[in-house]
Amino acid sequence: IQMGESTLFIYNECEYKIQKNAKVEFLQTQSVNLKSLHLSRLHFQLEANAFLRTCVISRGAKQSRSELNVDFNQPAGDAETLGIYSIDQDQQSD
């Protein structure tokens, strides 16, 4: 969302269940203006032998936070969590 110089508060929360033997690649991008606040919560549940690869790409926003939770409901699941954060001046990101 690009809204010029408007101050925005953006919050999203998503939950996903990855079924047995499934393979999922998940990409999230975030880019808003330098006055805005962006919060994101992702929650994944993995069943037996499920594979998850996530990548969060964050640039822009006065403050941004991406929280990622992975629950392994059965044995032999695998998850890779990756992130790229590009900040400038007085921006904060975690």
Secondary structure, 3 states (H helix, E strand, C coil): CCCCCCCCEEEEEEEEEECCCCEEEEEEEECCCCCCEEEEEEEEEECCCCEEEEEEEEECCCEEEEEEEEEECCCCCEEEEEEEEECCCCCEEC
